[in-house]
Amino acid sequence: MSLLGPVEVRTLAKKLNIRPTKKLGQNFVIDGGTVRRIVRTAEVASDDVVIEVGPGLGSLTLALLPEVARVVAVEIDPVLAEQLPLTVAEHAPEHADRLTVVHADALRARPADLGAEPTALVANLPYNVSVPVLLHLLEVLPSLSRGLVMVQSEVADRLAASPGSKIYGIPSLKAAWYADVRRAGPVGRNVFWPAPNVDSGLVSLVRRDPPETSAPRREVFAAVDAAFAQRRKTLRAALAGWAGTAAAAEEALVKAGVDPQARGEQLGIEDFARIAEHRPPLET
């Protein structure tokens, strides 16, 4: 089995007439040490079914295949989706039967599309849709028990942020509904082609049960969205539209045991779950 280096990546891209696009968030990993580090940090096992989003030319795919039972690679680009099995057949023929390629938009992917129940997510996520893709997969794939994703460094910080920090917000809270999230290390720009204008970071996720609440997830997330739409406002003011009036918002907050003068950045996902439980029925 051989990994793709800078020469192989550029040669393959030229052969396919592929020009990495910002629209699809394409930056191909060209450093074998980085993909080995990702696989090692992901702590995948021989019985894992891994979903990889945006496999691109196959750098990470090739490193994953020897370590796991199956890789389900979801690729939106039809040219790349068609090429990936050929690349694997050339560089890792002994593991080619472990690969399933799904030509689809990961933001719309459903379990039935994948032909398997993935247990782990390991991916260099397209930077322009990294958070929506991550949250979507955590929601629709309950079989996922853990993940390791590479995202823009700023996004990694936001996903792993704790209450009270300046970068804590909607991504932090929504990811915390599904998993315990932490930073798992930095990634430099020079391991990509083309080199992005930003640094990258690894984020580790371990699935956990969502907060115990009678409120549906969508109601909890609606409260989160409202609280951070006007970040500097108190929750009494920020949740006025969500609750119907500022007075109704205050009543819901008090019932949830939350100070109406607090701000959203001070609360955890469990707090928002309690707040959502006490949302008054809106008059029609």
C-alpha positions as CSV (number, residue, x, y, z in Angstrom):
1,M,0.0,0.0,0.0
2,S,1.3,3.4,-0.9
3,L,0.1,6.9,0.0
4,L,-0.2,9.9,-2.2
5,G,2.5,12.5,-2.0
6,P,2.8,16.0,-3.6
7,V,3.8,14.6,-7.0
8,E,1.1,12.0,-7.1
9,V,-1.6,14.4,-6.1
10,R,-0.7,17.0,-8.7
11,T,-0.2,14.4,-11.4
12,L,-3.6,12.9,-10.7
13,A,-5.3,16.3,-10.6
14,K,-3.8,17.2,-13.9
15,K,-4.9,13.9,-15.4
16,L,-8.4,14.5,-14.3
17,N,-8.3,18.2,-15.2
18,I,-9.2,19.0,-11.6
19,R,-8.7,22.5,-10.3
20,P,-9.5,22.6,-6.6
21,T,-12.3,25.0,-6.0
22,K,-13.2,27.2,-3.1
23,K,-16.9,26.6,-3.9
24,L,-16.5,23.0,-2.9
25,G,-14.0,23.8,-0.2
26,Q,-11.3,21.6,-1.8
27,N,-7.8,21.5,-0.4
28,F,-6.1,18.2,-1.0
29,V,-3.7,16.7,1.7
30,I,-0.3,16.0,0.1
31,D,1.6,14.9,3.2
32,G,1.7,11.3,4.2
33,G,2.7,12.0,7.8
34,T,-0.4,14.1,8.3
35,V,-2.8,11.5,7.1
36,R,-1.1,8.8,9.3
37,R,-1.4,11.2,12.2
38,I,-5.1,11.7,11.6
39,V,-5.7,7.9,11.5
40,R,-3.6,7.4,14.6
41,T,-5.4,10.2,16.5
42,A,-8.8,8.9,15.4
43,E,-8.0,5.6,17.2
44,V,-10.1,3.6,14.7
45,A,-10.3,-0.2,15.2
46,S,-10.3,-3.1,12.8
47,D,-14.1,-3.6,13.1
48,D,-14.9,0.1,12.5
49,V,-17.0,1.3,9.6
50,V,-15.7,4.8,8.8
51,I,-17.5,7.5,6.9
52,E,-15.2,9.9,5.2
53,V,-16.7,13.1,3.7
54,G,-14.9,14.7,0.8
55,P,-12.2,12.1,0.2
56,G,-10.9,14.1,-2.8
57,L,-8.1,12.3,-4.5
58,G,-7.9,9.7,-1.8
59,S,-5.0,10.7,0.5
60,L,-6.8,9.9,3.8
61,T,-8.8,7.1,2.3
62,L,-5.7,5.1,1.5
63,A,-4.4,5.5,5.0
64,L,-7.7,4.4,6.6
65,L,-8.4,1.3,4.5
66,P,-5.7,-1.0,6.1
67,E,-6.9,-0.1,9.6
68,V,-10.7,-0.5,9.4
69,A,-13.4,-2.9,8.2
70,R,-14.9,-0.5,5.7
71,V,-14.6,3.1,4.5
72,V,-17.7,4.7,3.1
73,A,-16.5,7.7,1.2
74,V,-19.1,10.4,0.4
75,E,-18.0,12.6,-2.5
76,I,-20.0,15.4,-4.2
77,D,-17.7,15.8,-7.2
78,P,-18.6,13.2,-9.9
79,V,-15.1,13.1,-11.4
80,L,-13.5,12.5,-8.0
81,A,-16.1,9.9,-7.0
82,E,-15.5,8.0,-10.2
83,Q,-11.7,8.1,-9.8
84,L,-11.4,7.1,-6.1
85,P,-11.9,3.3,-6.6
86,L,-9.4,3.4,-9.4
87,T,-6.8,5.1,-7.2
88,V,-7.4,2.6,-4.4
89,A,-7.1,-0.3,-6.9
90,E,-3.7,1.1,-7.9
91,H,-2.3,2.0,-4.6
92,A,-4.0,-0.4,-2.2
93,P,-5.4,-3.3,-4.2
94,E,-5.4,-5.7,-1.2
95,H,-7.9,-3.4,0.5
96,A,-10.0,-2.3,-2.5
97,D,-13.0,-4.4,-1.4
98,R,-13.2,-2.4,1.8
99,L,-14.2,0.8,0.0
100,T,-17.7,2.0,-0.8
101,V,-18.0,5.3,-2.7
102,V,-21.2,7.3,-2.5
103,H,-21.6,10.1,-5.0
104,A,-23.8,12.5,-2.9
105,D,-23.9,15.7,-1.1
106,A,-23.1,14.9,2.6
107,L,-25.5,17.6,3.7
108,R,-28.3,15.5,2.3
109,A,-27.0,12.1,3.0
110,R,-29.2,9.6,4.8
111,P,-28.4,6.2,6.3
112,A,-30.1,4.4,3.4
113,D,-27.7,6.1,1.0
114,L,-24.6,4.7,2.7
115,G,-25.3,0.9,2.6
116,A,-23.8,0.6,6.1
117,E,-24.0,2.0,9.6
118,P,-20.8,4.0,10.2
119,T,-19.3,3.8,13.6
120,A,-16.8,6.6,13.2
121,L,-16.4,9.8,11.2
122,V,-12.9,10.6,10.0
123,A,-12.6,13.4,7.4
124,N,-10.9,16.5,6.1
125,L,-14.3,18.3,6.0
126,P,-14.9,20.8,3.2
127,Y,-14.2,24.1,5.0
128,N,-17.2,26.0,3.6
129,V,-19.7,23.6,5.0
130,S,-17.8,21.9,7.8
131,V,-20.2,22.7,10.7
132,P,-23.5,22.0,8.9
133,V,-22.1,18.7,7.6
134,L,-20.8,17.6,11.0
135,L,-24.1,18.5,12.8
136,H,-26.2,16.8,10.0
137,L,-24.2,13.5,10.3
138,L,-24.3,13.4,14.0
139,E,-28.1,13.9,13.8
140,V,-28.9,11.3,11.1
141,L,-26.3,8.7,11.9
142,P,-26.9,7.6,15.5
143,S,-24.5,4.7,14.9
144,L,-21.6,7.2,14.9
145,S,-19.9,6.7,18.3
146,R,-16.9,9.0,17.7
147,G,-15.2,11.2,15.1
148,L,-12.0,13.0,14.2
149,V,-12.4,15.9,11.7
150,M,-10.0,18.4,10.2
151,V,-11.5,21.9,9.9
152,Q,-10.4,25.5,9.8
153,S,-8.5,26.3,13.0
154,E,-11.0,29.0,14.0
155,V,-13.9,26.6,13.5
156,A,-12.1,24.0,15.6
157,D,-11.7,26.5,18.4
158,R,-15.4,27.3,18.2
159,L,-16.6,23.7,18.2
160,A,-14.5,22.9,21.3
161,A,-15.1,26.2,23.2
162,S,-16.4,26.2,26.7
163,P,-19.1,28.5,28.2
164,G,-17.8,31.9,29.1
165,S,-15.2,32.2,26.3
166,K,-15.5,34.9,23.6
167,I,-15.6,32.2,20.8
168,Y,-18.3,30.1,22.5
169,G,-21.5,30.1,20.5
170,I,-23.9,28.2,18.3
171,P,-21.4,25.6,16.9
172,S,-20.1,24.8,20.4
173,L,-23.6,24.3,21.9
174,K,-25.1,22.3,19.0
175,A,-22.1,20.0,18.9
176,A,-22.3,19.5,22.6
177,W,-25.9,18.2,22.2
178,Y,-24.4,15.1,20.5
179,A,-20.8,14.7,21.8
180,D,-18.0,15.6,24.0
181,V,-15.8,17.8,21.8
182,R,-12.1,18.7,22.2
183,R,-9.2,20.1,20.1
184,A,-6.9,17.3,19.0
185,G,-4.0,19.3,17.6
186,P,-3.0,21.9,14.9
187,V,-2.4,21.3,11.2
188,G,-0.2,23.6,9.2
189,R,-1.0,25.1,5.8
190,N,1.9,23.4,3.9
191,V,0.4,19.9,4.0
192,F,-2.3,21.0,1.6
193,W,-2.5,21.7,-2.1
194,P,-3.4,24.3,-2.8
195,A,-2.3,25.8,0.5
196,P,-5.3,27.5,2.2
197,N,-5.1,31.0,3.6
198,V,-5.9,29.7,7.1
199,D,-4.5,27.2,9.5
200,S,-6.4,24.0,10.3
201,G,-7.1,22.0,13.4
202,L,-8.2,18.5,14.4
203,V,-11.3,18.1,16.5
204,S,-12.2,14.9,18.4
205,L,-15.8,14.0,19.2
206,V,-17.1,11.2,21.4
207,R,-20.8,10.6,21.3
208,R,-22.8,11.1,24.5
209,D,-26.4,11.1,25.3
210,P,-28.2,14.4,24.8
211,P,-29.5,16.3,27.8
212,E,-32.5,14.7,29.5
213,T,-35.3,17.0,28.4
214,S,-38.9,16.9,27.3
215,A,-38.2,19.5,24.7
216,P,-37.5,18.3,21.1
217,R,-34.0,19.0,19.8
218,R,-35.3,21.5,17.3
219,E,-36.9,23.6,20.1
220,V,-33.6,23.6,22.0
221,F,-31.7,24.6,18.9
222,A,-34.2,27.4,18.2
223,A,-33.5,28.8,21.7
224,V,-29.8,28.6,21.0
225,D,-30.2,30.4,17.7
226,A,-32.3,33.1,19.2
227,A,-29.9,33.7,22.1
228,F,-26.9,34.2,19.8
229,A,-28.7,36.2,17.1
230,Q,-28.1,39.2,19.3
231,R,-25.1,37.9,21.3
232,R,-24.6,41.0,23.5
233,K,-28.2,41.2,24.7
234,T,-29.4,39.7,27.9
235,L,-31.4,36.4,27.5
236,R,-34.5,38.3,28.5
237,A,-34.2,40.5,25.5
238,A,-32.6,38.1,23.1
239,L,-35.3,35.4,23.7
240,A,-38.2,37.9,23.5
241,G,-39.1,37.0,19.9
242,W,-38.6,33.2,20.6
243,A,-40.9,33.4,23.6
244,G,-43.4,35.9,22.2
245,T,-42.5,38.8,24.6
246,A,-39.7,39.8,26.9
247,A,-42.0,39.0,29.9
248,A,-42.7,35.5,28.6
249,A,-38.9,35.0,28.0
250,E,-38.2,36.1,31.6
251,E,-40.9,33.7,32.9
252,A,-39.4,30.8,31.0
253,L,-35.9,31.6,32.2
254,V,-36.9,31.9,35.8
255,K,-38.7,28.5,35.6
256,A,-35.6,27.0,34.1
257,G,-33.4,28.4,36.9
258,V,-31.6,30.8,34.7
259,D,-30.9,34.5,35.4
260,P,-32.8,36.6,32.9
261,Q,-29.9,39.1,32.9
262,A,-27.4,36.4,31.8
263,R,-26.2,36.1,28.3
264,G,-26.2,33.0,26.1
265,E,-22.4,32.6,26.1
266,Q,-22.6,31.8,29.9
267,L,-24.9,28.8,29.4
268,G,-24.4,25.1,28.6
269,I,-26.6,23.0,26.3
270,E,-28.3,21.6,29.4
271,D,-29.4,25.1,30.4
272,F,-30.9,25.7,27.0
273,A,-32.7,22.4,27.2
274,R,-34.4,23.5,30.4
275,I,-35.2,26.9,28.9
276,A,-36.8,25.2,25.9
277,E,-39.0,23.1,28.2
278,H,-40.6,26.2,29.5
279,R,-41.3,28.0,26.2
280,P,-44.8,29.3,26.4
281,P,-47.3,28.2,23.7
282,L,-47.3,31.0,21.1
283,E,-50.6,32.6,20.3
284,T,-51.7,32.2,16.7
